Amino acid sequence: MLPLVVAVLMLVSTTCGENPAVQVVLNNKGLQYGKQVGVEWIKEKLKLVTLPEISGDIIGIYYKLSGISITQFDFPEPSVEFYQDIAGFKTSASGLSFALTGEWTTRLGIIHDGGSFDMTIYILDVTSAVEMGKDADGHLSVTSQHCDARVGDVDIQFHGGASWIFQPFVEPFKGKIMGEIESSLCPNVEKSIASLESHLQAMNVSFEVGQDLTFDLPLTGAPVVDASSMNLGLKGEFYDIKSHMEPPFVSKPFTMPQQPACMLSAGLSEFTLNSASYQLYSAGLLQVLITDSMIPPSFPLHLNTSSMGPFIPQLPKLFPDLLMTLLVYAGEMPMFSFQPGVVKLDFQGAVKASAIQPNGTQTPLFKLNADLQSSGKVWIDGDRLKGSMTMDNFTLTLASSEVGTFQTGTLEQLTKTGLMLSFAKLNAKLGKGFVLPRMKQAELVNTVLAVEEGFIAIFSDAQVSLTDRGFN
């Protein structure tokens, strides 16, 4: 039972001594939902299961019970709880009863006999405790720490053959069968846990994001378990695929708000976005070359030295009627910050202008510093992540010039106009939103997003639909 519950919970969740940039919290509501899903899955599987044969000998007679199938069962709801003592889960199932049917065969020397049987197992109790941990590579690990199984009683009725001879020996035979069942239950539970452990070890903890970045999500420490929740701390850091270089800043600790009314909570630190920003900036990927063909025809300013004359009078005199290019790049690493209700972005960029000579060579003209501060809001609407961005401030100043000094006030106003158009297009896309990722067997529902100081928090319930291929 418990391995299935853990697997269900993992569907809706995969270096040491560092603060996690991503936290995933499973609350008791989610644990109980996972239990309910697990119970329904087990009930469906029990209708189809064929049990292993039971064989041995009693009073010198060899016996074998085979083809055993379940015809009826009573499966009271088990209890599942967080277990602080071992940082894991404890599951107890009491009062289970099963009606079985199958074939029996016996052998005494050269005498063989056989027939059918009906068996009822009464008051089966199973208790299991599993410890959650972390391996050296940051995978979540599960280890069986305790298992106990007890069978209250067994009733057996033999049919066919010389069953009338064996029926009087049912009482001593019952003890043998009860012992066989009890001794096999915990090894099977532990086998299921070991199978789950092998699946967890095979899960990726690093994912490629495009051609340039990887996103690392190993556990930073063992899961933290208390009476009402389990917290997984994950690294949540972007790396350049080629250099795998660490940024000159570290993730700051943050505490997830308590939300027992939801099944799951997740927190994303501003460190995660800033690690991506650092890697892209360090690799020289935060730049774009703008040509005149990229500017809308209706825009009043075009990349031509003569068109720029009203703003830089000396430019068309020195380089008449030449097309220009603008290399826009990050002068410093863009920084994200999360404040209550708001995401802030500070972008300090630079613009290098060049003239394209008739022979195709480019002549440097001037360099401008561009400082942009913007803020945005993000929220979840149904199954979509939506947002909006606002330009808070923008300044444009002359850093250097090969064509002499000129004023940048008018250029700044025109650039602001262009940025406002860009923000409008961006907000149109953000307003439509992006569909939240989902898995084949699980999806988030009733999801709420909140921007806190230093991190974004997401609170959600989940719906899980397990199939035979969903978990084996």
C-alpha positions as CSV (number, residue, x, y, z in Angstrom):
1,M,0.0,0.0,0.0
2,L,2.6,2.5,1.1
3,P,4.9,2.3,-2.0
4,L,1.8,3.1,-4.2
5,V,1.0,6.1,-2.1
6,V,4.5,7.4,-2.4
7,A,4.5,6.9,-6.1
8,V,1.2,8.8,-6.5
9,L,2.6,11.7,-4.5
10,M,5.7,11.8,-6.6
11,L,3.5,12.2,-9.7
12,V,2.4,15.6,-8.4
13,S,6.0,16.6,-7.3
14,T,12.2,14.8,-8.6
15,T,24.9,19.0,-3.6
16,C,24.6,19.2,0.1
17,G,24.5,22.0,2.6
18,E,23.0,24.7,0.4
19,N,19.7,26.6,0.7
20,P,17.1,25.2,-1.7
21,A,15.8,27.6,-4.3
22,V,12.8,25.4,-4.9
23,Q,10.6,23.8,-2.2
24,V,7.8,21.4,-2.6
25,V,5.6,20.7,0.4
26,L,3.1,17.8,0.7
27,N,0.4,18.5,3.2
28,N,-1.7,16.0,5.1
29,K,-4.6,16.7,2.7
30,G,-2.5,15.6,-0.2
31,L,-1.3,12.5,1.7
32,Q,-4.8,11.4,2.4
33,Y,-5.8,12.0,-1.2
34,G,-2.9,9.9,-2.3
35,K,-4.1,7.2,0.0
36,Q,-7.6,7.2,-1.5
37,V,-6.2,7.0,-5.0
38,G,-4.0,4.2,-3.9
39,V,-6.8,2.2,-2.3
40,E,-8.9,2.5,-5.5
41,W,-6.0,1.3,-7.6
42,I,-5.4,-1.6,-5.4
43,K,-9.0,-2.6,-5.5
44,E,-9.0,-2.6,-9.2
45,K,-5.8,-4.7,-9.3
46,L,-7.1,-7.2,-6.8
47,K,-9.9,-8.1,-9.2
48,L,-7.3,-9.3,-11.7
49,V,-4.5,-10.7,-9.6
50,T,-3.5,-14.3,-9.5
51,L,-1.6,-15.2,-6.3
52,P,1.6,-17.3,-6.2
53,E,1.1,-21.0,-5.5
54,I,1.5,-22.4,-1.9
55,S,3.2,-25.7,-1.4
56,G,4.7,-27.9,1.4
57,D,4.0,-31.0,3.2
58,I,2.1,-31.9,6.3
59,I,2.1,-35.3,8.1
60,G,4.1,-36.7,5.2
61,I,1.6,-35.6,2.5
62,Y,3.0,-33.2,-0.1
63,Y,0.4,-30.5,-1.1
64,K,0.2,-27.6,-3.6
65,L,-2.4,-24.9,-3.9
66,S,-2.2,-23.2,-7.3
67,G,-4.2,-21.0,-9.6
68,I,-5.3,-18.9,-6.6
69,S,-7.5,-15.9,-7.5
70,I,-9.5,-13.5,-5.4
71,T,-13.3,-13.8,-5.7
72,Q,-14.3,-11.3,-3.0
73,F,-12.6,-9.0,-0.6
74,D,-13.3,-6.5,2.2
75,F,-10.8,-3.7,2.1
76,P,-11.4,-1.2,5.0
77,E,-9.7,2.2,4.4
78,P,-6.2,2.1,5.8
79,S,-4.5,4.9,7.7
80,V,-1.5,6.8,6.4
81,E,0.3,9.4,8.4
82,F,3.6,11.3,8.4
83,Y,6.1,9.6,10.7
84,Q,8.5,12.1,12.3
85,D,10.6,9.4,14.0
86,I,12.1,8.2,10.8
87,A,11.2,11.2,8.5
88,G,8.8,9.2,6.4
89,F,5.4,7.6,6.3
90,K,3.5,5.0,8.4
91,T,0.7,2.9,6.9
92,S,-1.6,0.6,8.8
93,A,-4.3,-1.6,7.2
94,S,-6.5,-3.5,9.6
95,G,-9.4,-6.0,9.3
96,L,-8.8,-7.0,5.6
97,S,-10.6,-10.1,4.5
98,F,-10.3,-12.1,1.3
99,A,-12.2,-15.0,-0.3
100,L,-10.0,-17.1,-2.6
101,T,-10.5,-20.0,-4.9
102,G,-8.0,-22.3,-6.6
103,E,-6.9,-25.9,-7.3
104,W,-5.3,-28.4,-4.9
105,T,-3.1,-31.3,-5.6
106,T,-1.6,-33.9,-3.2
107,R,1.0,-36.6,-3.5
108,L,1.8,-39.4,-1.1
109,G,4.3,-41.7,-2.7
110,I,2.9,-42.7,-6.1
111,I,-0.7,-41.7,-5.1
112,H,-1.8,-38.4,-6.6
113,D,-5.1,-36.6,-6.0
114,G,-6.6,-33.1,-6.7
115,G,-9.6,-30.9,-6.8
116,S,-10.6,-27.4,-6.0
117,F,-10.7,-25.4,-2.8
118,D,-12.3,-22.2,-1.3
119,M,-10.3,-20.2,1.3
120,T,-11.3,-17.2,3.4
121,I,-8.7,-15.1,5.1
122,Y,-10.0,-13.1,8.1
123,I,-8.7,-10.1,9.9
124,L,-5.5,-9.5,8.0
125,D,-3.5,-6.6,9.6
126,V,-0.4,-5.0,7.9
127,T,1.7,-2.2,9.2
128,S,4.6,-0.6,7.3
129,A,6.9,2.3,7.9
130,V,9.1,3.8,5.2
131,E,11.9,6.3,5.6
132,M,12.3,9.1,3.0
133,G,15.9,10.2,2.3
134,K,18.4,11.5,-0.2
135,D,21.1,9.7,-2.1
136,A,24.5,11.0,-3.0
137,D,23.2,12.3,-6.4
138,G,20.2,14.1,-4.9
139,H,17.6,11.5,-5.8
140,L,14.7,11.0,-3.4
141,S,15.2,7.6,-1.7
142,V,12.7,5.3,0.1
143,T,13.7,2.6,2.6
144,S,11.6,0.1,4.4
145,Q,12.2,0.5,8.2
146,H,9.5,-1.7,9.6
147,C,6.9,-4.2,8.5
148,D,4.5,-6.4,10.4
149,A,1.8,-8.7,9.1
150,R,-0.7,-10.8,11.1
151,V,-3.5,-13.1,9.9
152,G,-6.4,-13.5,12.3
153,D,-7.9,-16.8,10.9
154,V,-8.2,-18.9,7.8
155,D,-11.0,-21.2,6.7
156,I,-10.5,-23.8,4.0
157,Q,-13.0,-26.0,2.2
158,F,-11.6,-28.7,-0.1
159,H,-13.8,-30.1,-3.0
160,G,-13.4,-33.0,-5.3
161,G,-11.0,-36.0,-5.3
162,A,-10.5,-37.5,-1.8
163,S,-11.1,-34.1,-0.2
164,W,-13.2,-35.9,2.5
165,I,-10.0,-37.5,3.7
166,F,-8.1,-34.2,4.0
167,Q,-10.9,-32.1,5.4
168,P,-10.4,-33.4,9.0
169,F,-6.8,-32.2,8.8
170,V,-7.8,-28.6,8.1
171,E,-7.1,-27.3,11.6
172,P,-3.4,-28.2,11.6
173,F,-3.2,-27.2,8.0
174,K,-4.6,-23.7,8.7
175,G,-1.7,-22.9,11.0
176,K,0.7,-23.8,8.2
177,I,-1.2,-21.6,5.7
178,M,-1.4,-18.7,8.0
179,G,2.3,-18.9,8.6
180,E,3.0,-19.0,4.8
181,I,0.8,-15.9,4.3
182,E,2.3,-13.9,7.2
183,S,5.9,-14.8,6.1
184,S,5.3,-13.7,2.5
185,L,3.5,-10.4,3.0
186,C,6.3,-8.2,4.4
187,P,8.9,-9.5,1.8
188,N,6.4,-8.5,-0.9
189,V,5.9,-5.1,0.6
190,E,9.6,-4.6,0.8
191,K,10.0,-5.8,-2.8
192,S,7.5,-3.2,-3.9
193,I,9.4,-0.5,-2.0
194,A,12.7,-1.6,-3.5
195,S,11.0,-1.4,-7.0
196,L,9.9,2.1,-6.2
197,E,13.4,3.0,-5.1
198,S,14.9,1.8,-8.4
199,H,12.4,4.0,-10.3
200,L,13.4,7.0,-8.1
201,Q,17.0,6.4,-8.8
202,A,16.4,6.4,-12.6
203,M,14.6,9.8,-12.5
204,N,16.5,12.8,-13.9
205,V,17.6,15.5,-11.6
206,S,19.0,17.7,-14.4
207,F,17.1,18.8,-17.5
208,E,18.2,20.5,-20.7
209,V,16.5,23.8,-21.4
210,G,17.0,24.7,-25.0
211,Q,20.5,24.4,-26.4
212,D,22.3,26.5,-23.8
213,L,21.1,25.8,-20.3
214,T,20.5,22.9,-17.9
215,F,18.1,23.1,-14.9
216,D,19.4,21.2,-11.9
217,L,16.8,19.9,-9.4
218,P,18.5,17.5,-7.0
219,L,17.5,17.4,-3.4
220,T,19.7,19.7,-1.2
221,G,19.1,17.6,1.9
222,A,16.9,14.9,3.3
223,P,13.1,15.5,3.3
224,V,11.9,17.4,6.4
225,V,8.9,15.6,7.9
226,D,6.7,16.8,10.7
227,A,3.2,15.7,11.9
228,S,1.4,17.5,9.1
229,S,3.7,17.8,6.1
230,M,6.8,16.8,4.2
231,N,9.1,19.4,2.7
232,L,11.4,18.6,-0.2
233,G,14.2,21.2,-0.7
234,L,15.5,21.2,-4.3
235,K,18.5,23.0,-5.8
236,G,16.6,24.8,-8.6
237,E,19.6,26.3,-10.4
238,F,20.3,27.0,-14.1
239,Y,23.7,26.2,-15.5
240,D,25.4,26.9,-18.8
241,I,25.7,23.6,-20.6
242,K,29.3,24.2,-21.6
243,S,30.9,25.8,-18.5
244,H,28.6,24.7,-15.6
245,M,29.8,27.8,-13.8
246,E,28.5,28.9,-10.4
247,P,27.1,32.4,-10.1
248,P,28.7,34.9,-7.6
249,F,25.6,34.8,-5.4
250,V,23.8,32.1,-3.4
251,S,20.2,31.1,-2.8
252,K,18.8,32.8,0.3
253,P,16.6,30.8,2.7
254,F,12.9,31.2,2.6
255,T,10.0,29.7,4.6
256,M,6.9,28.5,2.8
257,P,3.6,29.7,4.3
258,Q,1.5,27.1,6.0
259,Q,-1.5,26.1,3.8
260,P,-3.1,22.9,5.3
261,A,-6.2,23.5,3.2
262,C,-4.3,22.6,0.0
263,M,-2.7,19.3,-1.0
264,L,0.6,20.7,-2.3
265,S,2.6,23.9,-2.0
266,A,5.7,24.9,-4.1
267,G,8.0,27.8,-3.7
268,L,10.4,29.3,-6.4
269,S,13.1,31.6,-5.2
270,E,14.3,34.7,-7.2
271,F,17.7,32.9,-7.2
272,T,16.4,30.5,-9.8
273,L,15.6,33.2,-12.3
274,N,18.8,35.1,-11.5
275,S,20.9,32.0,-12.0
276,A,19.4,31.7,-15.5
277,S,20.0,35.4,-16.1
278,Y,23.7,35.1,-14.9
279,Q,24.4,32.1,-17.2
280,L,22.9,33.8,-20.3
281,Y,24.7,37.0,-19.5
282,S,28.0,35.3,-18.9
283,A,27.7,33.3,-22.2
284,G,27.0,36.5,-24.1
285,L,23.5,35.4,-25.1
286,L,21.7,38.5,-23.9
287,Q,22.2,40.6,-27.0
288,V,20.3,41.2,-30.3
289,L,21.4,42.9,-33.5
290,I,18.6,45.3,-34.7
291,T,18.5,46.2,-38.4
292,D,16.2,48.6,-40.2
293,S,14.1,45.8,-41.7
294,M,13.1,44.9,-38.1
295,I,11.5,48.3,-37.4
296,P,7.8,48.7,-38.2
297,P,7.3,50.9,-41.3
298,S,4.9,53.2,-39.3
299,F,7.6,53.9,-36.6
300,P,8.9,57.5,-36.9
301,L,12.5,56.6,-36.5
302,H,14.4,54.4,-38.9
303,L,18.0,53.1,-38.9
304,N,19.4,55.4,-41.6
305,T,22.0,58.1,-40.9
306,S,19.9,60.7,-42.8
307,S,16.8,59.7,-40.8
308,M,18.8,60.2,-37.6
309,G,19.7,63.8,-38.7
310,P,17.1,65.6,-36.5
311,F,18.5,63.9,-33.4
312,I,22.2,63.8,-34.3
313,P,22.8,66.7,-36.8
314,Q,26.4,65.8,-37.6
315,L,25.7,62.2,-38.4
316,P,24.3,62.6,-42.0
317,K,27.0,65.1,-42.8
318,L,29.8,62.6,-41.8
319,F,28.0,59.5,-43.2
320,P,25.2,60.5,-45.6
321,D,22.4,58.1,-46.4
322,L,23.8,54.9,-44.9
323,L,21.9,52.1,-43.2
324,M,22.7,51.5,-39.6
325,T,22.7,48.6,-37.1
326,L,22.1,48.7,-33.4
327,L,23.7,46.1,-31.2
328,V,21.6,46.0,-28.0
329,Y,23.1,44.0,-25.2
330,A,23.1,43.6,-21.4
331,G,25.8,45.8,-19.9
332,E,25.3,44.1,-16.5
333,M,23.5,41.0,-15.5
334,P,19.7,41.6,-15.4
335,M,18.4,41.1,-11.9
336,F,15.0,39.8,-10.8
337,S,13.5,40.6,-7.4
338,F,10.3,39.3,-5.9
339,Q,8.4,41.7,-3.6
340,P,4.9,41.1,-2.2
341,G,2.6,41.1,-5.2
342,V,5.2,42.2,-7.7
343,V,8.0,40.9,-9.8
344,K,10.7,43.5,-10.5
345,L,13.3,43.5,-13.3
346,D,16.3,45.8,-13.5
347,F,18.0,45.8,-16.9
348,Q,21.1,47.9,-17.5
349,G,21.9,47.6,-21.2
350,A,24.0,49.3,-23.8
351,V,23.4,50.1,-27.5
352,K,26.2,50.3,-30.0
353,A,25.4,52.0,-33.3
354,S,27.3,51.3,-36.5
355,A,26.9,52.6,-40.1
356,I,27.0,50.0,-43.0
357,Q,29.4,51.2,-45.7
358,P,28.8,50.5,-49.4
359,N,31.4,47.7,-49.2
360,G,29.6,46.1,-46.3
361,T,32.0,47.0,-43.6
362,Q,30.6,48.6,-40.4
363,T,31.9,51.9,-38.9
364,P,31.3,52.5,-35.2
365,L,29.3,55.6,-34.5
366,F,28.3,55.9,-30.8
367,K,27.4,54.0,-27.7
368,L,24.4,54.6,-25.5
369,N,23.7,53.3,-22.0
370,A,20.1,52.2,-21.5
371,D,18.7,51.7,-18.0
372,L,15.2,50.0,-17.8
373,Q,13.3,49.2,-14.7
374,S,10.0,47.3,-15.1
375,S,7.6,45.5,-12.8
376,G,5.0,42.8,-13.4
377,K,2.3,40.7,-11.9
378,V,1.7,37.0,-12.4
379,W,-1.3,34.9,-11.5
380,I,-3.0,31.6,-12.4
381,D,-6.4,31.6,-14.1
382,G,-7.8,28.1,-14.4
383,D,-5.1,26.0,-16.1
384,R,-3.2,29.0,-17.4
385,L,-0.3,31.1,-16.1
386,K,-1.0,34.8,-16.9
387,G,0.8,38.1,-16.3
388,S,1.3,41.7,-17.2
389,M,4.4,44.0,-17.4
390,T,4.8,47.7,-16.8
391,M,7.7,50.0,-17.6
392,D,8.6,51.9,-14.5
393,N,11.5,53.9,-15.7
394,F,13.8,54.3,-18.7
395,T,16.8,56.5,-19.3
396,L,19.1,56.8,-22.3
397,T,22.5,58.5,-21.9
398,L,25.5,58.9,-24.2
399,A,28.5,56.7,-23.1
400,S,30.9,57.4,-26.0
401,S,30.8,58.8,-29.6
402,E,32.9,58.8,-32.7
403,V,30.7,61.5,-34.3
404,G,30.8,64.1,-31.5
405,T,28.5,64.9,-28.5
406,F,24.8,65.1,-28.9
407,Q,21.7,65.3,-26.7
408,T,19.8,62.0,-26.1
409,G,16.5,63.5,-24.7
410,T,14.5,63.1,-27.9
411,L,15.9,59.7,-28.7
412,E,15.0,58.6,-25.2
413,Q,11.4,59.7,-25.7
414,L,11.2,57.8,-29.1
415,T,12.8,54.7,-27.6
416,K,10.2,54.9,-24.7
417,T,7.5,54.9,-27.4
418,G,9.0,51.8,-29.0
419,L,9.3,50.1,-25.7
420,M,5.7,50.9,-24.8
421,L,4.6,49.3,-28.1
422,S,6.7,46.2,-27.3
423,F,5.2,46.0,-23.8
424,A,1.7,46.2,-25.3
425,K,2.5,43.2,-27.5
426,L,4.0,41.3,-24.7
427,N,1.0,42.0,-22.4
428,A,-1.3,40.8,-25.1
429,K,0.5,37.4,-25.1
430,L,0.8,37.3,-21.3
431,G,-3.0,38.1,-21.0
432,K,-3.8,35.0,-23.0
433,G,-1.5,33.1,-20.8
434,F,0.4,29.8,-21.0
435,V,-1.1,26.4,-20.3
436,L,0.4,25.0,-17.1
437,P,2.3,21.7,-17.6
438,R,0.6,18.5,-16.7
439,M,1.5,14.9,-16.7
440,K,-0.5,12.0,-18.2
441,Q,-1.8,10.8,-14.8
442,A,-1.9,14.0,-12.8
443,E,-2.9,17.6,-13.0
444,L,-3.1,20.6,-10.7
445,V,-6.5,22.1,-9.8
446,N,-7.7,25.0,-7.7
447,T,-4.2,26.5,-8.1
448,V,-3.3,29.9,-6.5
449,L,-0.1,31.9,-7.0
450,A,1.3,34.5,-4.6
451,V,4.4,36.6,-5.0
452,E,6.1,36.9,-1.6
453,E,9.3,38.6,-0.4
454,G,12.1,36.7,-2.3
455,F,10.0,33.9,-3.7
456,I,6.9,32.9,-5.6
457,A,4.5,30.5,-3.8
458,I,2.0,28.2,-5.5
459,F,-0.8,26.4,-3.6
460,S,-2.8,23.7,-5.3
461,D,-4.8,20.6,-5.1
462,A,-4.3,17.7,-7.5
463,Q,-6.3,15.1,-9.5
464,V,-4.6,11.8,-10.2
465,S,-5.9,9.2,-12.6
466,L,-3.9,6.0,-12.4
467,T,-4.0,3.3,-15.1
468,D,-2.2,0.0,-15.4
469,R,0.5,1.8,-17.3
470,G,0.6,4.6,-14.8
471,F,2.2,2.5,-12.1
472,N,3.4,-1.1,-12.0
